[in-house]
């Protein structure tokens, strides 16, 4: 057996125990984890300092270094996040549906854990704890593979997690870390069908596409976000400008940020200068079609690739459209099915757009930035699914479960 | 573009229209299909006769010929099945959850179609119509690839379906048939990620494993059934024998039939002869472990492979176990996660088993043969999922949908 197979088997055994562990015991383990993250923070910080030192020496840029870095405040927030997960309702055992059949059979469709969840992510040590805590609360074991730049931080985090689990009487094998961070271990993980029930990649588009292309384990794609703001002819243009600014500029690196604005021809000459008044505060680079450039001559000409780019920074594609039909067609061609918004005061146009745009979240008169487990009231999230199978949009604890039918009989046989 | 890509694009366009087609129009199209199946039955029977002639000449066995064959009565039943699907509630547009957030955003999680569904199946022409009707009702376009032995029957069925759709004002491209039935077309279909949202293989274990191994389109595995009847020490043994006989013999070729009986040691000597009294009516071949053979000396000795075999006919594996723990462990190792049953009068043992066995349906004192969309009250089914993602157990119309969040705002932006 390879190292990963050994971890997989251990996780599978741990998952069987965890599936029948009660809510109180799981919550006690989560609180023990939160306490241990605080009491062992100096060890975690030391491991993280070593990662940061190596990353800086390797030439990592400031924004990536910032994502990799831990400090007292961040650790406190991570521990608080674990406490919040302990306070959320336990999805396991919830009865989704009860059916009494004419032959007397009673069916109970109950929520059960998925089993063992694999998560592949980049160099953000907070994900290690968040993901493990969400998996634990939903009764799942997890096998985590973080970025190599965060390896020491992750090793320490997983040591803290496993010891805290053991101290709470649960198997440490509920959480495992893939320490070999070369490509071969990722490929092995993507094909570990015997031990993994699902694989969730979290990170950049390249990572997610690679996993979706190569995995035989069922994958949940998350976080690919080419999101549009469509400004309809009957929009409140001041509102539209505020929403666009928020959707583009409040945090441009995240997946629910807008990458493209579509504006109806009759209001383009009024809207685009108004929008620019805000966007220029952040020196947003515009990539515009010819009609939009006639209004905003300082915009760069958009090339075909601009319509499919997830810029992730202060850049925005701009296009003038003839109306809702063109907007919906354009989004169908270029969107990633994440979050799309129409700004309009026309209820009919809003409904028409809502019915036709195929995305995890479709907004009327609000910023796409709200697509998030906390903002949607799920309490926490493990990612934002952009696929249609199993879960769509922010994934909370329920989305980390499956169901099974418990069928109670009294000797029934089928005719 | 290949033929299949052309079909995929046409299906994608049809699916967009179908997603916003109302329930009444979809039902009218289903009734038009049912009428057309009856009015054009002689054409369908002629095509089927040609398939049967070729299959017989090619040496197809009787039971497969029977699955391939249509007659007036079967066509009437297929048409009636379509009418029943028209009568079921439409899942599309159903609101799963409504959330009002403190910032005034109103979230509606609604059911939407999956999009385009691919189905790969074997030589059963009834599946062509059933699958198309379920997809249509749930707002999905479908691309069907049946077995080559049924090609003429399927071509005629799809012609009937497409013309009936068109006569009802819906795009004929809602249903397409892959006419090229060689292996290359199956491989192309498994990788048609641009046009297929999900692929459902229906058929033997070999087909399903091959699709799960090779597909990049998300797959729903269905119908792999190594199901167990576990006779607990406190079982009503007469009930247990009745249930076992029903689970094994009422229709041994189907996936919810039992393949293995586990019996607790203290009751083995009483139960096994009682069970044999019934099983011998069908000359069931037993593959038993040494302890069971001491009681039933005419049984063949079980070899290791017997514990994983889906016999599909009048054969049964038999094993004596020490109690619930061994039974649950054995099922975890050898079951396929389809349907498992415990027979016991002990409520505690029943609950213990139910909580620990990881399968789509777990029964107490009833036959595994009930795992079926009709028997579970779903009205119809497209297959029985044995995976944990998206759907588990019998898949009805709801399981052919995804969801999206419609978010209604009044200018909200995220802080």
Interface residues (C-beta under 8 A of the other chain):
Chain A: X16 X19 X20 X99 X101 X105 X107 X109 X112 X114 X115 X197 X198 X212 X213 X216 X218 X219 X220 X236 X239 X242 X243 X245 X246 X247 X250 X332 X354 X355 X356 X358 X359 X360 X361 X362 X363 X364 X365 X366 X367 X369 X370 X371 X375 X376 X377 X387 X388 X389 X390 X392 X393 X402 X403 X404 X405 X406 X407 X408 X409 X410 X411 X412 X413 X414 X415
Chain B: X16 X19 X20 X99 X101 X105 X107 X109 X112 X114 X115 X197 X198 X212 X213 X216 X218 X219 X220 X236 X239 X242 X243 X245 X246 X247 X250 X332 X354 X355 X356 X358 X359 X360 X361 X362 X363 X364 X365 X366 X367 X369 X370 X371 X375 X376 X377 X387 X388 X389 X390 X392 X393 X402 X403 X404 X405 X406 X407 X408 X409 X410 X411 X412 X413 X414 X415
